[in-house]
């Protein structure tokens, strides 16, 4: 059943009927694009004005935030399709869809210069997050969320050996993916050199070496480099940084999750910028 319905009872065109039948069977039409899953992700996508091709709602899920999403989608003329739980689960990538899946236009990556222009347009010193090989969707989603909350102007990720922007990342970011520009580059080391030529201090993070982050000058135009979950920053990337800061560990655990470590230092940057 189409929740938006055809109030005049007119017979739908054949392509549209075929489209809906494919959805009922769980088949994915070739032009539906990327998926967003979860209530926060889809609500923020609608709010941000992102192009949404269609929203699937699980039968019986029409209360609370789902009701609000349906109302907002109707205002924008977005097709809303009600399907059973089996079809929802079959279409889900994250397996935690919360009763709602949206087919959206692909999330566009930006250029590094777009991130710099973002800072310039706000009259602020650049505050950039550089990720060296993050492969976990939750970590990237969490970093996106913290970056948006901390006022970072953008994130830079590598094209190879790292996760990109997908449904799982979007859900983990709780909608922050819609507001944080992300550039995807071929070579992180060369990008660091480019940022340094733009008079941006590049600060690496590590478990050893360098000063504790709270004894380091993190003011001005900065790019914070966060390494991968297992190995941290690559050797060449670390060498390219102007300096490296660490988070002192007082317990038996010798390292923190990449997203957690990044969040701690991001907010020290915020504190110093406002101090």
C-alpha positions as CSV (number, residue, x, y, z in Angstrom):
1,X,0.0,0.0,0.0
2,X,1.2,3.5,-0.9
3,X,0.7,5.7,2.2
4,X,0.5,8.8,0.1
5,X,-2.2,7.0,-1.9
6,X,-4.1,8.1,-5.0
7,X,-7.1,9.9,-3.6
8,X,-8.8,10.0,-7.0
9,X,-8.5,6.2,-7.4
10,X,-6.8,6.5,-10.8
11,X,-4.9,3.6,-12.1
12,X,-1.2,4.0,-11.8
13,X,1.0,4.0,-14.9
14,X,2.6,0.7,-15.7
15,X,6.2,1.7,-14.8
16,X,5.1,2.9,-11.4
17,X,3.1,-0.3,-10.8
18,X,6.2,-2.4,-11.7
19,X,8.3,-0.3,-9.5
20,X,6.0,-0.9,-6.5
21,X,5.8,-4.6,-7.3
22,X,9.5,-4.9,-7.3
23,X,9.6,-3.2,-3.9
24,X,7.1,-5.7,-2.5
25,X,9.2,-8.6,-3.7
26,X,12.3,-7.0,-2.2
27,X,14.0,-6.4,-5.5
28,X,16.0,-3.2,-5.9
29,X,15.4,-1.2,-9.0
30,X,18.7,-0.2,-10.6
31,X,18.2,3.5,-10.2
32,X,17.2,3.8,-6.6
33,X,20.6,5.0,-5.4
34,X,22.0,4.8,-1.9
35,X,20.1,3.9,1.2
36,X,19.7,5.6,4.5
37,X,18.4,3.7,7.5
38,X,17.1,4.7,10.9
39,X,14.9,7.5,12.1
40,X,17.5,10.1,12.9
41,X,19.4,9.7,9.6
42,X,16.3,10.1,7.5
43,X,14.8,12.9,9.5
44,X,18.1,14.9,9.1
45,X,18.3,14.1,5.4
46,X,14.8,15.5,4.9
47,X,15.7,18.6,7.0
48,X,18.9,19.2,5.0
49,X,17.1,19.1,1.7
50,X,18.8,16.0,0.3
51,X,17.2,14.4,-2.7
52,X,15.1,11.4,-1.5
53,X,13.7,9.1,-4.2
54,X,11.5,7.0,-1.9
55,X,10.9,6.1,1.7
56,X,9.9,2.6,2.9
57,X,7.9,2.4,6.1
58,X,7.3,-0.9,7.9
59,X,3.7,-1.8,8.3
60,X,2.4,-0.7,11.7
61,X,5.3,1.8,12.3
62,X,3.3,5.1,12.2
63,X,3.8,6.5,15.7
64,X,6.2,9.1,17.3
65,X,9.1,10.2,15.1
66,X,7.9,8.0,12.2
67,X,4.7,10.0,12.0
68,X,6.7,13.3,11.9
69,X,8.9,11.9,9.2
70,X,5.9,10.9,7.1
71,X,4.4,14.4,7.5
72,X,7.7,16.1,6.5
73,X,8.1,13.7,3.5
74,X,4.6,14.4,2.3
75,X,5.2,18.2,2.4
76,X,8.2,17.6,0.1
77,X,6.2,15.3,-2.2
78,X,8.4,12.3,-1.4
79,X,6.9,8.9,-2.4
80,X,6.2,6.8,0.8
81,X,5.8,3.1,0.5
82,X,4.4,0.8,3.2
83,X,5.9,-2.7,3.2
84,X,6.0,-5.7,5.5
85,X,8.8,-6.6,7.9
86,X,10.2,-9.3,5.7
87,X,10.7,-6.9,2.9
88,X,12.2,-4.2,5.2
89,X,14.7,-6.7,6.6
90,X,15.6,-7.9,3.1
91,X,16.2,-4.3,2.0
92,X,18.2,-3.4,5.1
93,X,22.0,-3.1,5.0
94,X,22.5,-2.2,8.6
95,X,19.9,-4.7,10.0
96,X,18.8,-1.9,12.4
97,X,16.5,0.1,10.2
98,X,14.0,1.1,13.0
99,X,11.1,0.6,10.6
100,X,12.2,3.1,8.0
101,X,14.6,3.0,4.9
102,X,15.1,5.8,2.4
103,X,16.5,5.6,-1.1
104,X,18.5,8.8,-1.7
105,X,20.7,10.4,-4.2
106,X,24.4,9.4,-3.6
107,X,26.1,11.6,-1.0
108,X,28.5,13.7,-3.0
109,X,32.1,14.1,-1.8
110,X,33.7,17.6,-2.0
111,X,37.1,18.8,-2.8
112,X,39.7,19.8,-0.2
113,X,39.4,23.4,-1.4
114,X,35.6,23.3,-0.7
115,X,36.4,22.5,3.0
116,X,38.8,25.4,3.1
117,X,36.2,27.7,1.5
118,X,33.7,26.5,4.1
119,X,36.0,27.9,6.8
120,X,36.6,31.1,4.9
121,X,32.9,31.7,4.3
122,X,32.4,31.6,8.1
123,X,35.4,33.9,8.8
124,X,37.0,31.1,10.9
125,X,40.5,29.5,10.9
126,X,40.2,26.1,9.2
127,X,39.5,23.2,11.6
128,X,39.9,20.0,9.5
129,X,39.8,16.3,10.5
130,X,42.0,13.9,8.4
131,X,41.4,10.2,8.8
132,X,44.2,7.8,7.9
133,X,42.6,4.5,7.1
134,X,39.4,4.3,9.3
135,X,37.7,1.1,8.2
136,X,34.8,0.7,10.8
137,X,31.5,2.3,10.0
138,X,30.7,3.1,13.6
139,X,34.0,4.9,14.0
140,X,33.5,7.0,10.9
141,X,29.9,7.8,11.9
142,X,30.9,8.7,15.4
143,X,33.7,11.0,14.1
144,X,31.3,12.7,11.7
145,X,28.9,13.3,14.6
146,X,31.6,14.8,16.9
147,X,33.1,16.8,14.0
148,X,29.7,18.4,13.3
149,X,29.1,19.1,17.0
150,X,32.6,20.6,17.5
151,X,32.3,22.8,14.5
152,X,34.9,21.2,12.2
153,X,34.8,22.5,8.7
154,X,35.2,19.1,7.0
155,X,36.7,15.7,7.0
156,X,39.3,14.2,4.6
157,X,39.4,10.4,4.0
158,X,41.5,8.2,1.6
159,X,40.0,6.5,-1.4
160,X,41.7,3.2,-0.6
161,X,41.8,0.9,2.4
162,X,39.2,2.9,4.2
163,X,35.4,3.0,4.6
164,X,33.4,5.5,2.6
165,X,30.0,7.1,3.1
166,X,27.4,4.4,3.2
167,X,24.2,3.5,5.0
168,X,25.9,2.1,8.1
169,X,28.1,5.2,8.4
170,X,25.0,7.5,8.0
171,X,23.1,5.6,10.7
172,X,26.1,5.8,13.1
173,X,26.4,9.5,12.5
174,X,22.8,10.1,13.6
175,X,22.3,12.5,10.7
176,X,25.6,14.4,11.0
177,X,26.6,13.0,7.5
178,X,24.2,15.6,6.0
179,X,26.1,18.6,7.4
180,X,29.8,17.7,7.4
181,X,31.6,18.1,4.0
182,X,33.8,15.0,3.3
183,X,36.6,15.0,0.8
184,X,38.0,11.7,-0.5
185,X,41.6,11.9,-1.7
186,X,44.0,9.6,-3.5
187,X,47.0,10.3,-1.2
188,X,46.7,11.4,2.4
189,X,50.4,12.3,2.7
190,X,50.3,14.6,-0.4
191,X,47.1,16.2,1.0
192,X,48.8,16.9,4.2
193,X,51.6,18.7,2.3
194,X,48.9,20.7,0.5
195,X,47.3,21.8,3.8
196,X,50.7,22.8,5.2
197,X,51.3,25.0,2.1
198,X,48.0,26.7,3.0
199,X,49.5,27.6,6.4
200,X,47.5,25.0,8.3
201,X,49.3,23.2,11.2
202,X,48.9,19.4,10.8
203,X,48.7,17.7,14.2
204,X,49.0,13.9,14.4
205,X,47.7,11.6,17.2
206,X,49.5,8.7,18.7
207,X,49.9,6.6,21.8
208,X,53.5,7.6,22.3
209,X,55.8,10.4,21.4
210,X,55.0,14.1,21.4
211,X,53.4,16.1,24.2
212,X,50.1,15.3,25.9
213,X,47.3,17.0,23.9
214,X,46.5,19.4,26.8
215,X,50.0,20.7,26.9
216,X,50.1,21.4,23.1
217,X,49.1,24.5,21.2
218,X,46.1,23.5,19.1
219,X,44.9,27.1,18.3
220,X,44.8,28.7,14.8
221,X,44.4,26.9,11.5
222,X,44.7,23.1,12.3
223,X,44.2,19.8,10.7
224,X,43.9,16.9,13.2
225,X,45.1,13.5,11.9
226,X,43.4,10.4,13.4
227,X,44.9,7.0,12.5
228,X,43.3,3.7,11.8
229,X,41.7,1.5,14.5
230,X,44.6,-1.0,14.6
231,X,47.9,0.5,13.5
232,X,47.2,4.2,14.1
233,X,48.8,6.6,11.6
234,X,51.0,5.2,8.9
235,X,54.7,5.9,9.1
236,X,54.8,8.4,6.2
237,X,51.7,10.2,7.3
238,X,53.2,10.6,10.8
239,X,56.4,12.0,9.4
240,X,54.4,14.6,7.4
241,X,52.7,16.0,10.5
242,X,54.1,19.1,12.1
243,X,54.0,17.4,15.4
244,X,52.2,14.6,17.2
245,X,50.1,14.7,20.4
246,X,49.2,11.9,22.7
247,X,46.5,11.1,25.3
248,X,48.2,9.9,28.5
249,X,46.8,6.6,29.7
250,X,46.7,6.0,33.5
251,X,45.1,2.6,33.5
252,X,46.0,-0.9,32.2
253,X,44.5,-0.2,28.7
254,X,47.1,1.3,26.4
255,X,44.9,2.9,23.7
256,X,41.5,4.3,23.0
257,X,39.0,3.7,20.2
258,X,39.8,6.0,17.3
259,X,36.5,7.8,17.5
260,X,36.8,8.3,21.3
261,X,40.4,9.5,21.0
262,X,39.5,11.9,18.2
263,X,36.6,13.3,20.2
264,X,38.7,14.1,23.2
265,X,41.3,16.0,21.2
266,X,38.6,17.7,19.0
267,X,37.1,19.3,22.1
268,X,40.5,20.4,23.4
269,X,40.8,22.2,20.1
270,X,37.4,23.8,20.6
271,X,38.4,24.8,24.2
272,X,41.6,26.4,23.0
273,X,40.0,28.2,20.1
274,X,37.4,29.7,22.4
275,X,39.9,30.5,25.2
